[in-house]
Amino acid sequence: LEKLEKNEVNMAAITDHDVFSYEIYKALRDKVSNAQYLKRVLPGVEFTVSFNTGNSDIPVHVVTLFDDTDQEKVKSIETSIPMEDTGRPEYDINGGAFSEDKFWKIIRSIGLDIVTIAHQKESPTASKPRKDDANSVGQDLYKEFLSLEYFEAYEYKNRKHELFNKSFAYSKDQLEQLRFITGSVSYTHLTLPTKLE
């Protein structure tokens, strides 16, 4: 909270990998009343979602932020993510990922509006895409993500990738189709959405 306040962040979400803790979410949310800048804490999960490219299944990390107006449904996020007896997520794809179908089944069972943010640590034209990135699925499926507006936002680690996104859009004549937001995430996996004017 001290770092959020120091950086004048007005909205935040804690997004752990494939799990949700209402207790942790609520602990930060309860601090809003005493904060000067922090006005909203959104519930979120960073899902590992596998996309089929036709040749293989490739995982992409998808930060999913949920509407927080119905706290009973927010509480249900924790139990809606299937878990094994060991406490690990019950993935349906070998290698530790939810299939696209299972991801959407989980989202529908929760019943809250969402915003999806895909990892994109490298540019769309990188010779060796990073593991778990949106562009690791290959150029055809990546272009499909863009044209269908599959994700509302793309998260990058280095600001230069925003330039690569725009350059890629111009070169593929897709600029008018792009409606997503790009932004950066901190190393602590505390998603810090930028202020929207």
Backbone hydrogen bonds, N-H to C=O, Kabsch-Sander energy under -0.5 kcal/mol:
donor,donor_aa,acceptor,acceptor_aa,energy
5,E,1,L,-2.7
6,K,2,E,-2.3
7,N,3,K,-1.8
8,E,5,E,-1.4
9,V,4,L,-2.6
12,A,40,R,-1.8
13,A,191,T,-1.4
15,T,13,A,-0.6
15,T,189,H,-1.4
16,D,14,I,-0.5
18,D,16,D,-0.7
18,D,46,E,-1.8
22,Y,20,F,-0.6
25,Y,21,S,-2.4
26,K,22,Y,-3.1
27,A,23,E,-1.9
28,L,24,I,-1.8
29,R,25,Y,-2.5
30,D,26,K,-2.7
31,K,28,L,-1.2
32,V,29,R,-1.5
34,N,31,K,-1.0
35,A,32,V,-1.4
39,K,10,N,-2.2
40,R,10,N,-1.3
42,L,12,A,-2.7
44,G,14,I,-0.6
45,V,64,T,-2.0
46,E,16,D,-3.0
47,F,45,V,-1.0
47,F,62,V,-2.3
49,V,47,F,-0.8
49,V,60,V,-2.6
50,S,98,F,-3.4
51,F,58,I,-2.9
53,T,51,F,-0.5
53,T,56,S,-2.9
58,I,51,F,-2.8
58,I,56,S,-0.5
60,V,49,V,-2.7
61,H,132,D,-2.6
62,V,47,F,-3.3
62,V,60,V,-0.5
63,V,61,H,-0.6
63,V,117,I,-2.8
64,T,45,V,-3.2
65,L,63,V,-0.5
65,L,115,V,-2.7
66,F,43,P,-2.9
67,D,113,D,-2.3
71,Q,69,T,-0.7
74,V,70,D,-2.0
75,K,71,Q,-2.3
76,S,72,E,-1.1
77,I,73,K,-0.6
77,I,74,V,-1.4
78,E,75,K,-0.7
79,T,75,K,-0.5
80,S,76,S,-1.6
81,I,77,I,-1.0
84,E,88,R,-3.4
87,G,84,E,-1.8
90,E,82,P,-3.0
91,Y,89,P,-1.6
92,D,97,A,-0.8
93,I,97,A,-1.7
96,G,93,I,-1.4
97,A,93,I,-1.3
98,F,48,T,-3.0
100,E,50,S,-0.9
103,F,99,S,-2.6
104,W,100,E,-2.2
105,K,101,D,-1.9
106,I,102,K,-2.4
107,I,103,F,-2.3
108,R,104,W,-2.6
109,S,105,K,-2.1
110,I,106,I,-1.6
111,G,107,I,-2.0
112,L,107,I,-0.6
115,V,65,L,-1.9
117,I,63,V,-3.1
118,A,153,A,-2.2
119,H,61,H,-2.3
120,Q,155,E,-2.4
126,A,123,S,-1.8
133,D,130,R,-1.4
134,A,119,H,-3.3
136,S,133,D,-1.6
137,V,134,A,-0.9
138,G,135,N,-0.9
142,Y,138,G,-2.4
143,K,139,Q,-2.5
144,E,140,D,-1.7
145,F,141,L,-2.4
146,L,142,Y,-2.0
147,S,143,K,-2.9
148,L,144,E,-2.5
149,E,146,L,-0.8
150,Y,145,F,-2.3
152,E,116,T,-1.4
153,A,116,T,-1.6
154,Y,181,I,-2.4
155,E,118,A,-2.9
156,Y,183,G,-2.6
161,H,158,N,-2.1
162,E,159,R,-1.5
163,L,159,R,-0.7
164,F,160,K,-1.7
165,N,161,H,-2.3
166,K,162,E,-2.0
167,S,163,L,-2.7
168,F,164,F,-2.9
169,A,165,N,-2.3
170,Y,166,K,-2.4
171,S,167,S,-2.5
172,K,168,F,-1.5
173,D,170,Y,-1.3
174,Q,169,A,-2.8
175,L,169,A,-0.7
177,Q,174,Q,-1.4
178,L,174,Q,-0.9
178,L,175,L,-0.9
179,R,177,Q,-0.5
181,I,152,E,-1.8
183,G,154,Y,-1.6
185,V,156,Y,-0.6
186,S,190,L,-0.9
189,H,186,S,-1.3
191,T,13,A,-1.7
191,T,189,H,-0.9
197,E,195,K,-0.5
